[in-house]
């Protein structure tokens, strides 16, 4: 089944729920799952968006209905479930 694309609501769930194992600006040891990225501003916008130092992991996220659901809470649950399913 192919994921259906949707417009990003800029809720910040993809900058909070997943872990990032590579270093990123302000977080040299990566980011644990459930921890707000230090590069996410108060409006839930990434300060690194469009910049070369933005991690490849982040640049690879694409909003889909299956992941983002209908809002922040559903997105957090969906991404947390993916995180758990893919944990080593």
PyMOL Python script that loads the backbone (N, CA, C, O; Angstrom):
from pymol import cmd

cmd.read_pdbstr("""\
ATOM      1  N   UNK A   1       0.846  -1.183   0.000  1.00  0.00           N
ATOM      2  CA  UNK A   1       0.000   0.000   0.000  1.00  0.00           C
ATOM      3  C   UNK A   1       0.889   1.243   0.000  1.00  0.00           C
ATOM      4  O   UNK A   1       1.833   1.338   0.785  1.00  0.00           O
ATOM      5  N   UNK A   2       0.598   2.148  -0.842  1.00  0.00           N
ATOM      6  CA  UNK A   2       1.380   3.369  -0.956  1.00  0.00           C
ATOM      7  C   UNK A   2       0.818   4.439  -0.015  1.00  0.00           C
ATOM      8  O   UNK A   2      -0.396   4.621   0.076  1.00  0.00           O
ATOM      9  N   UNK A   3       1.708   5.140   0.678  1.00  0.00           N
ATOM     10  CA  UNK A   3       1.287   6.185   1.607  1.00  0.00           C
ATOM     11  C   UNK A   3       0.763   7.380   0.830  1.00  0.00           C
ATOM     12  O   UNK A   3       1.342   7.780  -0.181  1.00  0.00           O
ATOM     13  N   UNK A   4      -0.324   7.941   1.303  1.00  0.00           N
ATOM     14  CA  UNK A   4      -0.870   9.123   0.640  1.00  0.00           C
ATOM     15  C   UNK A   4      -0.233  10.380   1.232  1.00  0.00           C
ATOM     16  O   UNK A   4      -0.190  10.566   2.448  1.00  0.00           O
ATOM     17  N   UNK A   5       0.255  11.228   0.341  1.00  0.00           N
ATOM     18  CA  UNK A   5       0.923  12.461   0.755  1.00  0.00           C
ATOM     19  C   UNK A   5      -0.097  13.440   1.318  1.00  0.00           C
ATOM     20  O   UNK A   5      -1.259  13.457   0.912  1.00  0.00           O
ATOM     21  N   UNK A   6       0.355  14.237   2.243  1.00  0.00           N
ATOM     22  CA  UNK A   6      -0.482  15.301   2.789  1.00  0.00           C
ATOM     23  C   UNK A   6       0.404  16.509   3.049  1.00  0.00           C
ATOM     24  O   UNK A   6       1.631  16.401   3.054  1.00  0.00           O
ATOM     25  N   UNK A   7      -0.205  17.627   3.259  1.00  0.00           N
ATOM     26  CA  UNK A   7       0.551  18.845   3.558  1.00  0.00           C
ATOM     27  C   UNK A   7       0.984  18.809   5.018  1.00  0.00           C
ATOM     28  O   UNK A   7       0.236  18.366   5.889  1.00  0.00           O
ATOM     29  N   UNK A   8       2.179  19.274   5.267  1.00  0.00           N
ATOM     30  CA  UNK A   8       2.676  19.333   6.636  1.00  0.00           C
ATOM     31  C   UNK A   8       1.885  20.383   7.416  1.00  0.00           C
ATOM     32  O   UNK A   8       1.689  21.506   6.952  1.00  0.00           O
ATOM     33  N   UNK A   9       1.432  19.990   8.618  1.00  0.00           N
ATOM     34  CA  UNK A   9       0.701  20.918   9.482  1.00  0.00           C
ATOM     35  C   UNK A   9       1.635  21.671  10.424  1.00  0.00           C
ATOM     36  O   UNK A   9       1.207  22.525  11.199  1.00  0.00           O
ATOM     37  N   UNK A  10       2.927  21.331  10.336  1.00  0.00           N
ATOM     38  CA  UNK A  10       3.940  21.985  11.175  1.00  0.00           C
ATOM     39  C   UNK A  10       3.612  21.850  12.661  1.00  0.00           C
ATOM     40  O   UNK A  10       3.685  22.811  13.428  1.00  0.00           O
ATOM     41  N   UNK A  11       3.248  20.619  13.040  1.00  0.00           N
ATOM     42  CA  UNK A  11       2.905  20.365  14.440  1.00  0.00           C
ATOM     43  C   UNK A  11       4.123  20.050  15.291  1.00  0.00           C
ATOM     44  O   UNK A  11       4.067  20.172  16.515  1.00  0.00           O
ATOM     45  N   UNK A  12       5.229  19.644  14.663  1.00  0.00           N
ATOM     46  CA  UNK A  12       6.449  19.343  15.388  1.00  0.00           C
ATOM     47  C   UNK A  12       6.580  17.903  15.858  1.00  0.00           C
ATOM     48  O   UNK A  12       7.604  17.548  16.442  1.00  0.00           O
ATOM     49  N   UNK A  13       5.585  17.068  15.625  1.00  0.00           N
ATOM     50  CA  UNK A  13       5.639  15.680  16.097  1.00  0.00           C
ATOM     51  C   UNK A  13       6.862  14.941  15.558  1.00  0.00           C
ATOM     52  O   UNK A  13       7.479  14.161  16.283  1.00  0.00           O
ATOM     53  N   UNK A  14       7.217  15.175  14.299  1.00  0.00           N
ATOM     54  CA  UNK A  14       8.367  14.487  13.704  1.00  0.00           C
ATOM     55  C   UNK A  14       9.689  15.033  14.233  1.00  0.00           C
ATOM     56  O   UNK A  14      10.744  14.466  13.948  1.00  0.00           O
ATOM     57  N   UNK A  15       9.651  16.115  14.991  1.00  0.00           N
ATOM     58  CA  UNK A  15      10.845  16.691  15.618  1.00  0.00           C
ATOM     59  C   UNK A  15      10.905  16.353  17.107  1.00  0.00           C
ATOM     60  O   UNK A  15      11.816  16.783  17.815  1.00  0.00           O
ATOM     61  N   UNK A  16       9.934  15.585  17.568  1.00  0.00           N
ATOM     62  CA  UNK A  16       9.871  15.214  18.983  1.00  0.00           C
ATOM     63  C   UNK A  16       9.844  13.692  19.146  1.00  0.00           C
ATOM     64  O   UNK A  16      10.661  13.137  19.879  1.00  0.00           O
ATOM     65  N   UNK A  17       8.924  13.021  18.478  1.00  0.00           N
ATOM     66  CA  UNK A  17       8.692  11.594  18.710  1.00  0.00           C
ATOM     67  C   UNK A  17       9.845  10.671  18.320  1.00  0.00           C
ATOM     68  O   UNK A  17      10.169   9.779  19.104  1.00  0.00           O
ATOM     69  N   UNK A  18      10.480  10.828  17.165  1.00  0.00           N
ATOM     70  CA  UNK A  18      11.509   9.845  16.787  1.00  0.00           C
ATOM     71  C   UNK A  18      12.863  10.126  17.432  1.00  0.00           C
ATOM     72  O   UNK A  18      13.169  11.252  17.824  1.00  0.00           O
ATOM     73  N   UNK A  19      13.654   9.074  17.526  1.00  0.00           N
ATOM     74  CA  UNK A  19      15.040   9.256  17.943  1.00  0.00           C
ATOM     75  C   UNK A  19      15.863   9.576  16.698  1.00  0.00           C
ATOM     76  O   UNK A  19      15.513   9.183  15.586  1.00  0.00           O
ATOM     77  N   UNK A  20      16.956  10.293  16.906  1.00  0.00           N
ATOM     78  CA  UNK A  20      17.912  10.569  15.843  1.00  0.00           C
ATOM     79  C   UNK A  20      19.260  10.131  16.387  1.00  0.00           C
ATOM     80  O   UNK A  20      19.725  10.675  17.389  1.00  0.00           O
ATOM     81  N   UNK A  21      19.893   9.164  15.750  1.00  0.00           N
ATOM     82  CA  UNK A  21      21.117   8.594  16.292  1.00  0.00           C
ATOM     83  C   UNK A  21      22.380   9.326  15.846  1.00  0.00           C
ATOM     84  O   UNK A  21      23.457   9.084  16.390  1.00  0.00           O
ATOM     85  N   UNK A  22      22.260  10.203  14.878  1.00  0.00           N
ATOM     86  CA  UNK A  22      23.414  10.970  14.420  1.00  0.00           C
ATOM     87  C   UNK A  22      23.443  12.329  15.111  1.00  0.00           C
ATOM     88  O   UNK A  22      22.422  12.824  15.588  1.00  0.00           O
ATOM     89  N   UNK A  23      24.632  12.917  15.152  1.00  0.00           N
ATOM     90  CA  UNK A  23      24.772  14.252  15.732  1.00  0.00           C
ATOM     91  C   UNK A  23      24.014  15.263  14.891  1.00  0.00           C
ATOM     92  O   UNK A  23      23.911  15.125  13.672  1.00  0.00           O
ATOM     93  N   UNK A  24      23.486  16.280  15.556  1.00  0.00           N
ATOM     94  CA  UNK A  24      22.855  17.382  14.857  1.00  0.00           C
ATOM     95  C   UNK A  24      23.194  18.656  15.612  1.00  0.00           C
ATOM     96  O   UNK A  24      23.545  18.592  16.790  1.00  0.00           O
ATOM     97  N   UNK A  25      23.099  19.799  14.973  1.00  0.00           N
ATOM     98  CA  UNK A  25      23.458  21.044  15.663  1.00  0.00           C
ATOM     99  C   UNK A  25      22.729  21.189  17.004  1.00  0.00           C
ATOM    100  O   UNK A  25      21.503  21.104  17.082  1.00  0.00           O
ATOM    101  N   UNK A  26      23.525  21.410  18.048  1.00  0.00           N
ATOM    102  CA  UNK A  26      22.964  21.577  19.385  1.00  0.00           C
ATOM    103  C   UNK A  26      22.710  20.274  20.124  1.00  0.00           C
ATOM    104  O   UNK A  26      22.400  20.288  21.315  1.00  0.00           O
ATOM    105  N   UNK A  27      22.838  19.150  19.433  1.00  0.00           N
ATOM    106  CA  UNK A  27      22.622  17.837  20.042  1.00  0.00           C
ATOM    107  C   UNK A  27      23.693  16.882  19.500  1.00  0.00           C
ATOM    108  O   UNK A  27      23.399  16.031  18.661  1.00  0.00           O
ATOM    109  N   UNK A  28      24.918  17.023  19.975  1.00  0.00           N
ATOM    110  CA  UNK A  28      26.028  16.251  19.414  1.00  0.00           C
ATOM    111  C   UNK A  28      25.919  14.738  19.594  1.00  0.00           C
ATOM    112  O   UNK A  28      26.568  13.986  18.867  1.00  0.00           O
ATOM    113  N   UNK A  29      25.115  14.284  20.542  1.00  0.00           N
ATOM    114  CA  UNK A  29      24.931  12.855  20.762  1.00  0.00           C
ATOM    115  C   UNK A  29      23.641  12.329  20.139  1.00  0.00           C
ATOM    116  O   UNK A  29      23.223  11.209  20.436  1.00  0.00           O
ATOM    117  N   UNK A  30      23.016  13.115  19.291  1.00  0.00           N
ATOM    118  CA  UNK A  30      21.735  12.727  18.709  1.00  0.00           C
ATOM    119  C   UNK A  30      20.585  13.161  19.603  1.00  0.00           C
ATOM    120  O   UNK A  30      20.766  13.944  20.536  1.00  0.00           O
ATOM    121  N   UNK A  31      19.397  12.640  19.305  1.00  0.00           N
ATOM    122  CA  UNK A  31      18.194  13.028  20.039  1.00  0.00           C
ATOM    123  C   UNK A  31      17.412  11.786  20.425  1.00  0.00           C
ATOM    124  O   UNK A  31      17.047  10.996  19.554  1.00  0.00           O
ATOM    125  N   UNK A  32      17.146  11.594  21.715  1.00  0.00           N
ATOM    126  CA  UNK A  32      16.327  10.448  22.130  1.00  0.00           C
ATOM    127  C   UNK A  32      14.866  10.615  21.692  1.00  0.00           C
ATOM    128  O   UNK A  32      14.376  11.731  21.522  1.00  0.00           O
ATOM    129  N   UNK A  33      14.200   9.499  21.518  1.00  0.00           N
ATOM    130  CA  UNK A  33      12.773   9.519  21.191  1.00  0.00           C
ATOM    131  C   UNK A  33      12.010  10.236  22.286  1.00  0.00           C
ATOM    132  O   UNK A  33      12.291  10.055  23.471  1.00  0.00           O
ATOM    133  N   UNK A  34      11.042  11.053  21.887  1.00  0.00           N
ATOM    134  CA  UNK A  34      10.195  11.764  22.837  1.00  0.00           C
ATOM    135  C   UNK A  34      10.773  13.056  23.361  1.00  0.00           C
ATOM    136  O   UNK A  34      10.118  13.752  24.137  1.00  0.00           O
ATOM    137  N   UNK A  35      11.982  13.394  22.959  1.00  0.00           N
ATOM    138  CA  UNK A  35      12.628  14.627  23.399  1.00  0.00           C
ATOM    139  C   UNK A  35      12.522  15.665  22.279  1.00  0.00           C
ATOM    140  O   UNK A  35      12.827  15.385  21.120  1.00  0.00           O
ATOM    141  N   UNK A  36      12.094  16.841  22.646  1.00  0.00           N
ATOM    142  CA  UNK A  36      11.954  17.934  21.678  1.00  0.00           C
ATOM    143  C   UNK A  36      13.331  18.331  21.134  1.00  0.00           C
ATOM    144  O   UNK A  36      14.258  18.561  21.911  1.00  0.00           O
ATOM    145  N   UNK A  37      13.468  18.411  19.826  1.00  0.00           N
ATOM    146  CA  UNK A  37      14.725  18.829  19.212  1.00  0.00           C
ATOM    147  C   UNK A  37      15.010  20.285  19.580  1.00  0.00           C
ATOM    148  O   UNK A  37      14.110  21.125  19.571  1.00  0.00           O
ATOM    149  N   UNK A  38      16.265  20.573  19.903  1.00  0.00           N
ATOM    150  CA  UNK A  38      16.625  21.938  20.281  1.00  0.00           C
ATOM    151  C   UNK A  38      16.513  22.899  19.096  1.00  0.00           C
ATOM    152  O   UNK A  38      16.526  24.115  19.286  1.00  0.00           O
ATOM    153  N   UNK A  39      16.404  22.373  17.892  1.00  0.00           N
ATOM    154  CA  UNK A  39      16.293  23.213  16.697  1.00  0.00           C
ATOM    155  C   UNK A  39      14.854  23.511  16.305  1.00  0.00           C
ATOM    156  O   UNK A  39      14.609  24.144  15.278  1.00  0.00           O
ATOM    157  N   UNK A  40      13.913  23.065  17.105  1.00  0.00           N
ATOM    158  CA  UNK A  40      12.496  23.332  16.875  1.00  0.00           C
ATOM    159  C   UNK A  40      12.131  24.597  17.635  1.00  0.00           C
ATOM    160  O   UNK A  40      12.305  24.658  18.852  1.00  0.00           O
ATOM    161  N   UNK A  41      11.628  25.607  16.936  1.00  0.00           N
ATOM    162  CA  UNK A  41      11.324  26.869  17.618  1.00  0.00           C
ATOM    163  C   UNK A  41       9.954  26.817  18.304  1.00  0.00           C
ATOM    164  O   UNK A  41       9.265  25.798  18.234  1.00  0.00           O
ATOM    165  N   UNK A  42       9.567  27.883  18.949  1.00  0.00           N
ATOM    166  CA  UNK A  42       8.313  27.942  19.708  1.00  0.00           C
ATOM    167  C   UNK A  42       7.078  27.767  18.826  1.00  0.00           C
ATOM    168  O   UNK A  42       6.014  27.389  19.315  1.00  0.00           O
ATOM    169  N   UNK A  43       7.218  28.042  17.532  1.00  0.00           N
ATOM    170  CA  UNK A  43       6.101  27.864  16.586  1.00  0.00           C
ATOM    171  C   UNK A  43       6.131  26.494  15.921  1.00  0.00           C
ATOM    172  O   UNK A  43       5.424  26.263  14.939  1.00  0.00           O
ATOM    173  N   UNK A  44       6.943  25.587  16.448  1.00  0.00           N
ATOM    174  CA  UNK A  44       7.109  24.233  15.903  1.00  0.00           C
ATOM    175  C   UNK A  44       7.662  24.218  14.486  1.00  0.00           C
ATOM    176  O   UNK A  44       7.302  23.361  13.678  1.00  0.00           O
ATOM    177  N   UNK A  45       8.530  25.160  14.194  1.00  0.00           N
ATOM    178  CA  UNK A  45       9.207  25.216  12.907  1.00  0.00           C
ATOM    179  C   UNK A  45      10.679  24.902  13.121  1.00  0.00           C
ATOM    180  O   UNK A  45      11.278  25.328  14.108  1.00  0.00           O
ATOM    181  N   UNK A  46      11.254  24.159  12.193  1.00  0.00           N
ATOM    182  CA  UNK A  46      12.658  23.775  12.289  1.00  0.00           C
ATOM    183  C   UNK A  46      13.544  24.952  11.880  1.00  0.00           C
ATOM    184  O   UNK A  46      13.395  25.518  10.797  1.00  0.00           O
ATOM    185  N   UNK A  47      14.460  25.301  12.765  1.00  0.00           N
ATOM    186  CA  UNK A  47      15.409  26.378  12.466  1.00  0.00           C
ATOM    187  C   UNK A  47      16.430  25.967  11.408  1.00  0.00           C
ATOM    188  O   UNK A  47      17.113  26.817  10.836  1.00  0.00           O
ATOM    189  N   UNK A  48      16.535  24.662  11.148  1.00  0.00           N
ATOM    190  CA  UNK A  48      17.501  24.159  10.175  1.00  0.00           C
ATOM    191  C   UNK A  48      16.891  23.869   8.807  1.00  0.00           C
ATOM    192  O   UNK A  48      17.608  23.513   7.872  1.00  0.00           O
ATOM    193  N   UNK A  49      15.578  24.017   8.684  1.00  0.00           N
ATOM    194  CA  UNK A  49      14.901  23.673   7.435  1.00  0.00           C
ATOM    195  C   UNK A  49      15.541  24.423   6.270  1.00  0.00           C
ATOM    196  O   UNK A  49      15.708  25.642   6.317  1.00  0.00           O
ATOM    197  N   UNK A  50      15.897  23.675   5.222  1.00  0.00           N
ATOM    198  CA  UNK A  50      16.492  24.262   4.029  1.00  0.00           C
ATOM    199  C   UNK A  50      17.971  24.577   4.146  1.00  0.00           C
ATOM    200  O   UNK A  50      18.568  25.094   3.203  1.00  0.00           O
ATOM    201  N   UNK A  51      18.572  24.273   5.289  1.00  0.00           N
ATOM    202  CA  UNK A  51      19.990  24.567   5.506  1.00  0.00           C
ATOM    203  C   UNK A  51      20.810  23.290   5.356  1.00  0.00           C
ATOM    204  O   UNK A  51      20.309  22.199   5.626  1.00  0.00           O
ATOM    205  N   UNK A  52      22.053  23.414   4.934  1.00  0.00           N
ATOM    206  CA  UNK A  52      22.868  22.220   4.706  1.00  0.00           C
ATOM    207  C   UNK A  52      23.146  21.399   5.962  1.00  0.00           C
ATOM    208  O   UNK A  52      23.386  20.196   5.859  1.00  0.00           O
ATOM    209  N   UNK A  53      23.122  22.009   7.131  1.00  0.00           N
ATOM    210  CA  UNK A  53      23.388  21.258   8.357  1.00  0.00           C
ATOM    211  C   UNK A  53      22.180  20.476   8.871  1.00  0.00           C
ATOM    212  O   UNK A  53      22.289  19.763   9.868  1.00  0.00           O
ATOM    213  N   UNK A  54      21.048  20.597   8.216  1.00  0.00           N
ATOM    214  CA  UNK A  54      19.875  19.810   8.601  1.00  0.00           C
ATOM    215  C   UNK A  54      20.179  18.334   8.358  1.00  0.00           C
ATOM    216  O   UNK A  54      20.595  17.968   7.258  1.00  0.00           O
ATOM    217  N   UNK A  55      19.981  17.479   9.362  1.00  0.00           N
ATOM    218  CA  UNK A  55      20.302  16.053   9.202  1.00  0.00           C
ATOM    219  C   UNK A  55      19.503  15.386   8.080  1.00  0.00           C
ATOM    220  O   UNK A  55      18.351  15.736   7.821  1.00  0.00           O
ATOM    221  N   UNK A  56      20.141  14.425   7.430  1.00  0.00           N
ATOM    222  CA  UNK A  56      19.482  13.676   6.354  1.00  0.00           C
ATOM    223  C   UNK A  56      18.227  12.978   6.878  1.00  0.00           C
ATOM    224  O   UNK A  56      17.230  12.869   6.164  1.00  0.00           O
ATOM    225  N   UNK A  57      18.278  12.504   8.126  1.00  0.00           N
ATOM    226  CA  UNK A  57      17.114  11.855   8.729  1.00  0.00           C
ATOM    227  C   UNK A  57      15.899  12.784   8.676  1.00  0.00           C
ATOM    228  O   UNK A  57      14.804  12.368   8.298  1.00  0.00           O
ATOM    229  N   UNK A  58      16.105  14.028   9.055  1.00  0.00           N
ATOM    230  CA  UNK A  58      15.014  15.005   9.084  1.00  0.00           C
ATOM    231  C   UNK A  58      14.537  15.349   7.676  1.00  0.00           C
ATOM    232  O   UNK A  58      13.336  15.441   7.420  1.00  0.00           O
ATOM    233  N   UNK A  59      15.482  15.536   6.778  1.00  0.00           N
ATOM    234  CA  UNK A  59      15.135  15.887   5.401  1.00  0.00           C
ATOM    235  C   UNK A  59      14.340  14.768   4.726  1.00  0.00           C
ATOM    236  O   UNK A  59      13.588  15.018   3.784  1.00  0.00           O
ATOM    237  N   UNK A  60      14.507  13.538   5.210  1.00  0.00           N
ATOM    238  CA  UNK A  60      13.809  12.400   4.627  1.00  0.00           C
ATOM    239  C   UNK A  60      12.358  12.252   5.054  1.00  0.00           C
ATOM    240  O   UNK A  60      11.606  11.515   4.416  1.00  0.00           O
ATOM    241  N   UNK A  61      11.948  12.932   6.112  1.00  0.00           N
ATOM    242  CA  UNK A  61      10.546  12.834   6.558  1.00  0.00           C
ATOM    243  C   UNK A  61       9.641  13.535   5.568  1.00  0.00           C
ATOM    244  O   UNK A  61       9.916  14.660   5.151  1.00  0.00           O
ATOM    245  N   UNK A  62       8.576  12.878   5.197  1.00  0.00           N
ATOM    246  CA  UNK A  62       7.569  13.454   4.316  1.00  0.00           C
ATOM    247  C   UNK A  62       6.209  13.270   4.984  1.00  0.00           C
ATOM    248  O   UNK A  62       5.903  12.178   5.463  1.00  0.00           O
ATOM    249  N   UNK A  63       5.401  14.306   5.023  1.00  0.00           N
ATOM    250  CA  UNK A  63       4.082  14.157   5.650  1.00  0.00           C
ATOM    251  C   UNK A  63       3.183  13.221   4.845  1.00  0.00           C
ATOM    252  O   UNK A  63       3.019  13.380   3.635  1.00  0.00           O
ATOM    253  N   UNK A  64       2.612  12.254   5.533  1.00  0.00           N
ATOM    254  CA  UNK A  64       1.641  11.352   4.926  1.00  0.00           C
ATOM    255  C   UNK A  64       0.456  11.221   5.874  1.00  0.00           C
ATOM    256  O   UNK A  64       0.584  11.420   7.082  1.00  0.00           O
ATOM    257  N   UNK A  65      -0.661  10.893   5.325  1.00  0.00           N
ATOM    258  CA  UNK A  65      -1.863  10.699   6.123  1.00  0.00           C
ATOM    259  C   UNK A  65      -1.657   9.556   7.117  1.00  0.00           C
ATOM    260  O   UNK A  65      -2.119   9.629   8.255  1.00  0.00           O
ATOM    261  N   UNK A  66      -0.963   8.501   6.686  1.00  0.00           N
ATOM    262  CA  UNK A  66      -0.754   7.338   7.543  1.00  0.00           C
ATOM    263  C   UNK A  66       0.110   7.662   8.762  1.00  0.00           C
ATOM    264  O   UNK A  66      -0.110   7.102   9.836  1.00  0.00           O
ATOM    265  N   UNK A  67       1.072   8.542   8.618  1.00  0.00           N
ATOM    266  CA  UNK A  67       1.955   8.902   9.729  1.00  0.00           C
ATOM    267  C   UNK A  67       1.395  10.088  10.518  1.00  0.00           C
ATOM    268  O   UNK A  67       1.340  10.046  11.747  1.00  0.00           O
ATOM    269  N   UNK A  68       0.991  11.115   9.831  1.00  0.00           N
ATOM    270  CA  UNK A  68       0.569  12.357  10.490  1.00  0.00           C
ATOM    271  C   UNK A  68      -0.845  12.307  11.037  1.00  0.00           C
ATOM    272  O   UNK A  68      -1.187  13.055  11.953  1.00  0.00           O
ATOM    273  N   UNK A  69      -1.665  11.434  10.483  1.00  0.00           N
ATOM    274  CA  UNK A  69      -3.040  11.339  10.951  1.00  0.00           C
ATOM    275  C   UNK A  69      -3.783  12.655  10.801  1.00  0.00           C
ATOM    276  O   UNK A  69      -3.627  13.367   9.809  1.00  0.00           O
ATOM    277  N   UNK A  70      -4.595  12.963  11.806  1.00  0.00           N
ATOM    278  CA  UNK A  70      -5.408  14.179  11.721  1.00  0.00           C
ATOM    279  C   UNK A  70      -4.898  15.319  12.596  1.00  0.00           C
ATOM    280  O   UNK A  70      -5.498  16.393  12.640  1.00  0.00           O
ATOM    281  N   UNK A  71      -3.791  15.081  13.288  1.00  0.00           N
ATOM    282  CA  UNK A  71      -3.252  16.148  14.125  1.00  0.00           C
ATOM    283  C   UNK A  71      -2.084  15.675  14.959  1.00  0.00           C
ATOM    284  O   UNK A  71      -1.627  14.539  14.829  1.00  0.00           O
ATOM    285  N   UNK A  72      -1.609  16.548  15.809  1.00  0.00           N
ATOM    286  CA  UNK A  72      -0.422  16.331  16.621  1.00  0.00           C
ATOM    287  C   UNK A  72      -0.491  15.045  17.438  1.00  0.00           C
ATOM    288  O   UNK A  72       0.441  14.242  17.385  1.00  0.00           O
ATOM    289  N   UNK A  73      -1.549  14.829  18.179  1.00  0.00           N
ATOM    290  CA  UNK A  73      -1.653  13.660  19.061  1.00  0.00           C
ATOM    291  C   UNK A  73      -1.561  12.362  18.267  1.00  0.00           C
ATOM    292  O   UNK A  73      -0.850  11.439  18.664  1.00  0.00           O
ATOM    293  N   UNK A  74      -2.275  12.290  17.153  1.00  0.00           N
ATOM    294  CA  UNK A  74      -2.228  11.079  16.337  1.00  0.00           C
ATOM    295  C   UNK A  74      -0.847  10.900  15.714  1.00  0.00           C
ATOM    296  O   UNK A  74      -0.337   9.782  15.647  1.00  0.00           O
ATOM    297  N   UNK A  75      -0.245  11.986  15.262  1.00  0.00           N
ATOM    298  CA  UNK A  75       1.107  11.913  14.696  1.00  0.00           C
ATOM    299  C   UNK A  75       2.095  11.409  15.746  1.00  0.00           C
ATOM    300  O   UNK A  75       2.929  10.553  15.449  1.00  0.00           O
ATOM    301  N   UNK A  76       2.011  11.923  16.951  1.00  0.00           N
ATOM    302  CA  UNK A  76       2.905  11.474  18.025  1.00  0.00           C
ATOM    303  C   UNK A  76       2.733   9.974  18.283  1.00  0.00           C
ATOM    304  O   UNK A  76       3.723   9.255  18.423  1.00  0.00           O
ATOM    305  N   UNK A  77       1.511   9.507  18.347  1.00  0.00           N
ATOM    306  CA  UNK A  77       1.245   8.080  18.571  1.00  0.00           C
ATOM    307  C   UNK A  77       1.777   7.229  17.426  1.00  0.00           C
ATOM    308  O   UNK A  77       2.405   6.195  17.657  1.00  0.00           O
ATOM    309  N   UNK A  78       1.531   7.657  16.199  1.00  0.00           N
ATOM    310  CA  UNK A  78       1.966   6.896  15.024  1.00  0.00           C
ATOM    311  C   UNK A  78       3.494   6.828  14.943  1.00  0.00           C
ATOM    312  O   UNK A  78       4.058   5.766  14.679  1.00  0.00           O
ATOM    313  N   UNK A  79       4.147   7.945  15.166  1.00  0.00           N
ATOM    314  CA  UNK A  79       5.612   7.976  15.085  1.00  0.00           C
ATOM    315  C   UNK A  79       6.219   7.194  16.241  1.00  0.00           C
ATOM    316  O   UNK A  79       7.221   6.503  16.055  1.00  0.00           O
ATOM    317  N   UNK A  80       5.635   7.287  17.427  1.00  0.00           N
ATOM    318  CA  UNK A  80       6.117   6.513  18.588  1.00  0.00           C
ATOM    319  C   UNK A  80       5.984   5.014  18.317  1.00  0.00           C
ATOM    320  O   UNK A  80       6.858   4.236  18.699  1.00  0.00           O
ATOM    321  N   UNK A  81       4.909   4.612  17.667  1.00  0.00           N
ATOM    322  CA  UNK A  81       4.711   3.200  17.325  1.00  0.00           C
ATOM    323  C   UNK A  81       5.773   2.749  16.324  1.00  0.00           C
ATOM    324  O   UNK A  81       6.303   1.645  16.446  1.00  0.00           O
ATOM    325  N   UNK A  82       6.085   3.574  15.353  1.00  0.00           N
ATOM    326  CA  UNK A  82       7.155   3.261  14.395  1.00  0.00           C
ATOM    327  C   UNK A  82       8.496   3.167  15.102  1.00  0.00           C
ATOM    328  O   UNK A  82       9.294   2.273  14.823  1.00  0.00           O
ATOM    329  N   UNK A  83       8.736   4.082  16.006  1.00  0.00           N
ATOM    330  CA  UNK A  83       9.984   4.089  16.771  1.00  0.00           C
ATOM    331  C   UNK A  83      10.129   2.770  17.542  1.00  0.00           C
ATOM    332  O   UNK A  83      11.194   2.151  17.535  1.00  0.00           O
ATOM    333  N   UNK A  84       9.059   2.355  18.198  1.00  0.00           N
ATOM    334  CA  UNK A  84       9.090   1.110  18.975  1.00  0.00           C
ATOM    335  C   UNK A  84       9.294  -0.094  18.061  1.00  0.00           C
ATOM    336  O   UNK A  84      10.063  -0.999  18.385  1.00  0.00           O
ATOM    337  N   UNK A  85       8.617  -0.104  16.938  1.00  0.00           N
ATOM    338  CA  UNK A  85       8.707  -1.233  16.008  1.00  0.00           C
ATOM    339  C   UNK A  85      10.088  -1.365  15.373  1.00  0.00           C
ATOM    340  O   UNK A  85      10.479  -2.460  14.967  1.00  0.00           O
ATOM    341  N   UNK A  86      10.822  -0.277  15.282  1.00  0.00           N
ATOM    342  CA  UNK A  86      12.126  -0.312  14.622  1.00  0.00           C
ATOM    343  C   UNK A  86      13.296  -0.178  15.593  1.00  0.00           C
ATOM    344  O   UNK A  86      14.444  -0.063  15.162  1.00  0.00           O
ATOM    345  N   UNK A  87      13.019  -0.192  16.897  1.00  0.00           N
ATOM    346  CA  UNK A  87      14.078  -0.078  17.909  1.00  0.00           C
ATOM    347  C   UNK A  87      14.980  -1.303  17.845  1.00  0.00           C
ATOM    348  O   UNK A  87      14.529  -2.412  17.557  1.00  0.00           O
ATOM    349  N   UNK A  88      16.236  -1.086  18.111  1.00  0.00           N
ATOM    350  CA  UNK A  88      17.208  -2.195  18.056  1.00  0.00           C
ATOM    351  C   UNK A  88      17.286  -2.882  19.381  1.00  0.00           C
ATOM    352  O   UNK A  88      18.045  -3.838  19.537  1.00  0.00           O
TER     353      UNK A  88
END
""", "prot")
cmd.dss("prot")
cmd.show_as("cartoon", "prot")
cmd.util.cbc("prot")
cmd.orient("prot")
